[in-house]
Amino acid sequence: MVEVAHSYFGADLDRFRTDPCEALDRWPDVALQLVEEPEDAADRDACSVAGAYIETGPGGMPVIQVGLAASPGRRAFTALHELGHHLQRTTIDLVEVIWNQNAGDLFEDLACDAFAAEMLLPDVEVSRYIDDEGPTTDDIIRLFQAGPASRSAVCVRAAQRLPAPGLVALLTNEGQVFFCSTHNLPPLRRGSNQSADPVLERGLTNGRSSGRGHFTYRDDIRGQELFIQTAAFDGDLLLAVAVTDSAPWEDFALPSRDAGPRAATYECADLACGATYTSWEQRCPRCAVPPCTECGRCACVTTTAERQCMSCFLVQPSAGFVGDRCDDCA
């Protein structure tokens, strides 16, 4: 995508690095719109930017929308992210790459994040602050303070320099994911709450922390144990850097034995079953509980009718009876 941008813009490429919105406003191939709310914002709650790319706008012209409410750095990152989508959809070689990945919107968005970050922060600039050992929170903060790049762009470039599988995330004061960029790990969902982890909770309380901890994915699925370092970032966010091993802020950091994610545990709501089970399945949208692995029912099931045993006179689920006596007495 960066190579395509070089071929498209040539000598004008620097304008896209320094002021992407102004450069896009002059570029005749797309229409730039600065809007209060991008058109598809309601459908993109997990997206990393406040913008939208509309392939066919008024008069057939592609439209790039950028949210006005964002900071100048955020608007620049968003504009380049959406330009990335335009390049993906209009350049044959890139169309083929996206098609062959068969990975849906997530792959496209991650590629656009990487494109925007590299446009704003070339390798030579990143290398001034992050060495071969990988980034610490202090390195990332210095990189951010050195220039006009957005917080998101800095996180993406830092994640690319991680020495092991890991992530760089920004959390709100409530512990919700504001932005996340990963390296060989699944991304955290925007808006997911991570404050239950003790290391992250200490960071939210004290403004700085380090230790071994876990991030949480959908449906309370807990990720593998990671080395985590946090620091207050740009006034209102918590920066978290995490890796499986080789943490540059640790003197000696062996990989954890806890090398895989763990599913959440549930109690079956059906009294006739009553199983304790773990599940990776999606939660039911009505009761927020996945189906039981034993009986296949979620918490929406009507509790099984109960009867009184005529021998012990205890009330038991009807499914556990032989005649008028419970299984224990039969």
HUFENDA-V93412 format. One record per run of one state. SS is the DSSP state (A for helix, B for strand, O for the rest). FROM is the first residue (numbers start at 1). LEN is the number of residues. If there is no record, write none. Layout:
ss=<SS & SS>
from=<FROM & FROM>
len=<LEN & LEN>
This chain:
ss=<O & A & O & A & O & B & O & A & O & B & O & A & O & B & O & A & O & A & O & A & O & A & O & A & O & A & O & B & O & B & O & B & O & A & O & B & O & B & O & A & O & B & O & B & O & B & O & B & O & B & O & B & O & B & O & B & A & B & O & B & O>
from=<1 & 2 & 19 & 20 & 27 & 30 & 36 & 41 & 44 & 51 & 55 & 58 & 61 & 62 & 68 & 72 & 91 & 92 & 102 & 104 & 121 & 123 & 128 & 137 & 146 & 151 & 161 & 166 & 172 & 176 & 184 & 193 & 194 & 198 & 207 & 208 & 214 & 216 & 217 & 218 & 221 & 222 & 223 & 226 & 234 & 237 & 244 & 262 & 263 & 264 & 268 & 276 & 280 & 306 & 309 & 315 & 318 & 321 & 323 & 325 & 327>
len=<1 & 17 & 1 & 7 & 3 & 6 & 5 & 3 & 7 & 4 & 3 & 3 & 1 & 6 & 4 & 19 & 1 & 10 & 2 & 17 & 2 & 5 & 9 & 9 & 5 & 10 & 5 & 6 & 4 & 8 & 9 & 1 & 4 & 9 & 1 & 6 & 2 & 1 & 1 & 3 & 1 & 1 & 3 & 8 & 3 & 7 & 18 & 1 & 1 & 4 & 8 & 4 & 26 & 3 & 6 & 3 & 3 & 2 & 2 & 2 & 4>
